[in-house]
């Protein structure tokens, strides 16, 4: 592993909490993600199913976790199935986890080779009354045309055991994962620390006539050098008018003097993620208009942070954030106060310049699981990311930090990443 190992007490605690929400005499079966191929025998790399990782800490393909807390035999209460190394695997891909290593990582005492899963399950399946199975309920539209390993497990179980009751494992993990344990917050902090150094490197490297992808390369270099697992998502390096495309990531344009760059990127460390956005001038000095827009967005970020507190409904938070941005748009001369006062509430005028939400859960997923009908609670980690986009002026500005909600306010986990105009300009002096 590139990252420092996480104490298995975290995964034991997660399993205990998960089990406490299961129906009596039921069994949970969680599977790993598929290894995704692109062309021929080349692969895109492996990313573990986050619910499986949350409950086991195992970061390897072809893994299955079975939890059966009411099993008659003690050894059947928790079983981890992992891929066995053979000579061919050893030669081509290197060795996989040993049983001893899997026990140490997960804290699960019984580890079985994955090829023995069906027979092992058969011995105890009819003792159980039902199954909890995993499914991608989070942003399901992304995988609507794919059949995942979870989908195949659901199909197989229902064919093999049609008279059992079936329940959704994701409903339980969606309730648990938004509240972060100290060990999880530590991993997010490590990701954030790597992101800070990465951003500083980009600031130092930036100069007119560079390509956006050259700055992306500076990010990637530091991520790899620092032991990050990977980019949390494909980074956005958007100069000038490109910053007005919210999910722009071609990163192939020329960075010209006088333009401002929007840099939206995240670091994945130990499967936990940071997500930050900063804006900075290509030539090292903000223009007066860029300063005005930037200062407005920064003001919204600072005020928005105060709104992230226990008991607040996400929908109410977003409404308040929209009002903050709306006020700044009027101050910038982009909206007319009288027209705003008489606008159709179903078609607010601010959406011309600000068209996205400003907060999302962050953790094992960049857009982590959590119901937006659930009030905010201490222990949740969310982003705050207001923005203003003015295509006609070639200016797009978004600023984003990661905040831990506590009973006494928020803690900025990305506080060390420079954000004040004076600090950014000072760092860019060649």
N, C-alpha and C positions, 0 to 999 in steps of 0.2 A: 504494500500500500504506500502511496505517496504521502498520506496524511498520518499524523500520530493516532494511535489506536484510542478508541473511546472505551472507557470502563464499562464492563458488561452490566454493571448495576443499573445503568440507564435502560437497557433493553429488558432487564428483569422487571424493573418498575413499570415499563410500558406494557409488558405482557400482563402483569398483575392488574393494571387498570383496565386493559382490554377485556380480560376474563371476567372482571366484576360486572361488565355490561352484557355478557352473553346470557341467552336463555338457558334454563336448566337442561342438562344432559344433551348439549349440542357440541359440535366439533367445528373448529375454524380451520380452513385450508387456504393458505396464502402462497402464491407462486411468484417466481421471479419474472422479469421482463424477458422478451426475446432479444437475441442478438440480431440487430438489423443489418441486412446486406445492401450494398448499392449495386455493383455490377460484378459478374463472374463470382470469384470467391473472396472478394474484398468486403470488409465490414466497416460500418460507420463507428464502431466502438460500442461499449456496453454501458448502460445506465440502469441501475437497479430499481425495481419497483419500490417506491418509497414506503408503502405500508409494510412490506416485508422487511425492509431495512429498519424501519421504526421498531419493529417487534423482535428483530434478531441481530441486527448489526452485520449481517452477512452481505458482502458486496461482490457476489459471484453469480454467474449465470447458472441455469439448471438447478435451482434451489427451490425447495418446498418446505413450508413450515406447517405443522399440524399441532393445534392446541385442543386438548380434550380434557378440561379440568375435572369433569365428573367420571373419568374413566375408572373402571374397576381396578385395573392394574396401574400401579404408580408409574411404571416406565412408559405408559401410553399417554400420560397427561401432557407431555410436550415432546415432540419428535422433530428433529431437523434432518432433512434429506438434502445431501449435497452430491456434487459430481465427483466421481472417482477418477483419479489419475491413472491412465494406462500408459504403455510404452509409446504409443503413437502420439497421444496428447503431450507427453513429456518432451518428445523430440520436436514437435511442431509448435506447441504453444507454451511449453513450460508446465511445471507442476501446479496442480490446484490445491485447495486447502486440504490438509489432513483432518481426520476426525478430531484429533487433539486440538488443533488450531481452531476448528469450528466451535468446539466446546468452550475454549478460552474466550473467543470473541463474543459468543452469544450468551454464555451462561446456561445453555441447555445441555443436560447431562447425556441425553440419548441422541446420538447422531448415526444416521443410516445412509447407505449409498442410494442415490436417487432411483437407480434401476429397480430397487426393491420397494418402491412406493406402493404400487398397486397391491402387491401381496400383503404388505404390512397393514395397509388400510383395510383390506378385506377382512382381516382377523378381528377388527374392532368396530367397523362401520355400523353393523347391525345392533350394536349396543346403544348407539346414539339415536336420538329422535330427529335430529336435524343438522344441517350444515350451514356455517357462515362461509361465504365465498367472496373473493375479491372481484372488483369490477371497476373500470375507470369511470367513475361518476363525475369526476372533476374535469371540466372542459371536454366533455365526451364528444363534442363536435369534431375535435381534432382526430379522433380515432374511429369515427363512425363508419369508415369504409375499410377498416382493418380488422382482422381476426387476431387477437392477442393470445398469449399463453393463458391468461385469465379466462378469456372467452372459451378456449378449448377445454379448460378444467370444468367450467360450468356445464358445457355440453356433455362432457364425459360423465360427470357425477350424476346428472339427471337421467342419462341413459342407463347407468349402472345401478343407481339407487333412486328410482322414480317415486317411491312412496315416502321418502323422507321430507321433512319440512326444510325450506330454504330461507336463509336470511342474508342481509347485506353487511359484509364486514366493513365496507367503506362508511356506513352510517356511524359505526362506532369510532373508527379512526378519525373521521371528520369532526367528531365531538371532542376527541382527545388532543389531536395534534396542534390546534391553535394555541393552547396554553403550553408554553415552552418551559422545560426544566432547565436548571442551571447549566447542566452539561451541554444542552442544545444551544443555549445562549452563548456559551463559550465558543462553540464551533462557528456560529455566525460572526462573533467578534474576530475570530481568526481570519475568516473570509474577508471581513471588512478591513482588517489590517493590511492584507495583501492588496486590496483595492486602492487603499490610500497611497501606497508606494507606487503602484502602477500608474495612478493618475499623475503623481509628481513626475514620473518618468516621461509621460506624454507631454506635460507642460514644458519640460526642459527641451524636448526634442522638436516641438512644433515650430515651424517657420513657413513663410510664404512659399508657394510653388511645390509643396509636398503633396503627395496623394493621400487621400483619406486612409487607404489601406496601409500606408507606412506608419501611421499613428496606431492603427489596429495592431500592427506587428510589435510596436513597443509595448502595448498592453500584453500581448500573448507571451512575449519574452519574459516579462516579469512574473506573469502567472506561473509559467512552467518553472522558472528559476526558484520561485517561492514554495513550490510543492503543492500548488492548487490542483484539485482534481481535474478541473476544466473551466472554461468560460461557463457562467451560469446560463447564458443564452448568447446568440450571435450578437456581438456588440454593434451598437449604432454609432458611427463616426460620421456625422452629418454637418457639412459646412454650408454656410449661406442658406439659400432657399431650400436645400435638401432637408434642413432641420424642421421644415413645415410638414414633412411626411412622417407621421408618427412612428411607423415601423420601418423606416428606411434602413437598409443595411447592405446596399450594394457596395458602399465604401470605396468607390473607384473614381471620385471626382477630385479635381485640383483644389487645394486649399489656397485661396487667394487673399492677399493683403486687403484688409478692410472688412472681411467676412468674420462672422462668429461661428464657432464650431459647437455643436451639441454632441456631447459624449455620454451615451447611456450604456452602461455595462455592469456586469455582475461577476462575482467570483464564486465558484463552487468549491468548498473545502469540506471533506468528509461527508459529502452529500448535502451539506447545509450551505445556504446561499446568501450573498449580499446583493443589493440592487441599488445602484447610485447613478445620478445624472448630474453632470456639471457642464457649464458653458464657458468658453474662453475665446479671446480674440486671436486670430491667426497671427497677427503681427505683434502681439503682446500688449496692445493698448486698446481698450474699449473706446468706441466712438461715443459721442454724447447720447445719441439715440439708443445705442446698445446699452449704455449705462441706465438709461431711463427704464427700458423694458426689463432689463436684468434686475434692477432694484425693486420693481413692482412684483416680479415673481418671487424674489427673495423675501419680500415683506409678507407675501401670502404664505410662503413656507414657514416663516417664523410664527405667524399667527395661527396657521393651520396646525402646527405642532401642539399648541395649547388646547386644541379641540379634541385631541386624542386622549380620552380619559375613560375610566370605567363607567359603565352605564349608558354611554352614548350609543345610539343606533347608527350603524354605518350610513343609512340613508339620510339621517339628519345631519351627520357630519358632512356628507357630500353636498347637501343643500347649503350649508354654511360656507363651505369652501368656494362654491360657485358664486356666492354673494361677495366674498372677498375679491375674487378675480374680477367680477363684474365692476366693482368699485374702482379697481386699478385700470381697467379698460377705459372707463370714463375719464380718469385722471390723465391717461395717455392720449386722449383725444380720439380714441378709436370708436367709442360709443357716445351717443348723446343722452344726457341724463333724462331729459323730458321724454325721449322715445323709449328709454328703458322703463320709465314709470308707467307708460301706457302700452307696454308690449303685451303680446299674447303669452300668458304664462306657460302655454303648451309649446311655444316656439321662442324660447328666450334668445335674445340677441347676442348674448355672450358666446353662444356656441359657434359663431363665425370664427372666433379667435381662440376658443378654448373648448375642446370637444371630447375630453376624456375624463374618467374618474381620477381621484387623487390619492387613493389609499388601497392597498391590497395586503393581505397576509403574506408573510415571507418566512420560509423555513426550509423544509426538505424540497418543496417546490418553490420556484421564484414567485409564482402566483399560488401561494399555498392554500390548502383546503380550509374551509370555514364557511359557515352560512352567514350571508349578509343580513339575515333577519335576526341574528344573534347580537345582543349588545356587546360592546367592547368590554374586555376584562383585563385585570392585571395579569401579566405573564404573556400577553399576546405581543407579537412583533409585527409591526405594519410599516409600510412605506408612507411617505407624504410626498407628492410630486405634482405641484401645480405647474402650469405652463401657459405661455402666451405665444401664439403663432400668427405672424403677419406676412403672408406670402407676397403681398404687393411691395413690401419693404425688404424682402429677402432675409427676414429675421425670425428665427424660431428659438424660443428659450424655455427650457424645462429644468427644474432643480429638484433633486430627490435625495432624501436621507432615509435611513432605517431606524425606527424608534421602538424601544421596549416600553410598553405601558406598565406603570406601577401605580400604587394607590396614591402616591405623592407627586404625580407628574410623569413626564416621559424622560427616558434616557436615550440620547442620540448615540447609537452604536457606530455611526460613521462620522463622529464629530471631528476627528483629526483630518478629514479630507477638506482642504481649503475651499472656502466658498465666498468669502468677502472679496469684492472687486479689488481692493488694495492689495490683498494677499496674493491673489492670482497674478496681478500685473507684476508684483515684486518678484514672484517666482519665475516669471517669463523673461526677466531681464537677462539678456545674453552677456 
